[in-house]
């Protein structure tokens, strides 16, 4: 039974070995010479001001999570719409409960002010 997984194990070992080989080879072969040309800003041509690790507002993360939740909702609605006629009234009630739960969550988020961009 385990012999069936031998090709997968060999492939995994080869993939990890190749990745390690490339990392080690680049460390030995690559040049490490710090020059003034390499140390200048390259993104927009302006000297950086302040720290690069400035904190983001929590609002960005909340909006991202809400976006993911409503994308998942859309993902569940498409297959339901395809087989709606086969599900009959049970499918309609099931989707109504699903939409009601999402609507309650959306109203909660709205009342908490998570959608307000200050």
C-alpha positions in Angstrom: 0.0 0.0 0.0 2.8 2.5 0.9 4.7 1.5 -2.3 2.0 3.3 -4.3 3.1 6.6 -2.7 6.8 6.1 -3.5 6.8 8.2 -6.7 5.2 11.0 -4.9 7.7 10.8 -2.1 10.6 10.7 -4.6 9.2 13.7 -6.4 8.8 15.6 -3.1 12.5 14.8 -2.2 13.7 15.9 -5.6 11.7 19.2 -5.4 13.0 20.0 -1.9 16.5 19.0 -2.9 16.4 21.2 -6.1 15.1 24.2 -4.1 17.8 23.8 -1.5 20.5 23.4 -4.2 19.4 26.6 -5.9 19.5 28.6 -2.7 22.9 27.3 -1.7 24.3 27.8 -5.2 23.1 31.4 -5.4 24.7 32.1 -2.0 28.1 30.8 -3.3 27.9 32.1 -6.9 26.1 35.4 -6.4 28.1 38.7 -6.0 27.7 40.6 -2.8 29.2 44.0 -3.5 27.5 47.0 -1.9 27.8 50.0 -4.1 26.2 53.5 -3.9 24.2 52.7 -7.0 22.6 49.7 -5.3 21.7 51.7 -2.2 19.7 54.5 -3.8 15.9 54.3 -3.7 14.5 52.5 -6.8 10.7 52.6 -6.4 9.8 56.2 -7.1 13.1 57.9 -7.2 12.5 59.8 -3.9 14.4 59.4 -0.7 12.4 57.5 1.9 11.0 59.6 4.7 10.1 58.0 8.0 9.9 54.3 8.8 8.9 51.7 6.3 6.9 49.8 8.9 4.2 52.3 9.6 1.0 50.7 11.0 -2.1 50.3 8.9 -5.5 51.2 10.2 -7.6 48.2 11.3 -10.3 49.4 8.9 -8.3 48.1 6.0 -8.4 44.6 7.5 -12.0 44.8 8.4 -13.0 45.8 4.9 -10.9 43.0 3.4 -12.5 40.4 5.7 -16.0 41.7 4.7 -15.0 41.5 1.1 -14.0 37.9 1.5 -17.2 37.0 3.3 -19.4 38.5 0.6 -17.3 36.8 -2.1 -17.8 33.5 -0.4 -21.5 34.3 -0.4 -21.4 34.7 -4.2 -19.5 31.5 -4.6 -22.3 29.6 -2.7 -25.1 31.3 -4.7 -23.9 30.3 -8.2 -24.1 26.5 -7.7 -27.3 26.9 -5.9 -28.8 28.9 -8.8 -27.7 26.1 -11.2 -29.5 23.4 -9.4 -32.3 25.5 -8.0 -35.1 23.6 -9.9 -33.9 20.2 -8.5 -33.8 21.4 -4.9 -37.4 22.7 -5.1 -38.8 24.4 -1.9 -36.0 23.0 0.4 -33.4 24.8 -1.7 -35.4 28.0 -1.5 -35.7 27.8 2.3 -32.1 26.9 2.7 -30.9 29.9 0.7 -33.3 32.1 2.5 -31.8 31.1 5.8 -28.3 31.5 4.4 -29.2 35.0 3.2 -30.9 35.9 6.5 -27.7 35.0 8.4 -25.6 37.1 6.1 -28.0 40.0 6.3 -27.9 39.9 10.1 -24.1 40.0 10.0 -24.2 42.8 7.5 -26.6 44.9 9.6 -24.4 44.2 12.7 -21.3 45.4 10.9 -23.1 48.4 9.5 -24.4 49.4 13.0 -21.0 49.0 14.6 -19.6 51.5 12.0 -17.2 49.2 10.3 -18.2 50.5 6.9 -17.6 54.1 7.8 -14.4 55.5 6.3 -13.2 58.2 8.6 
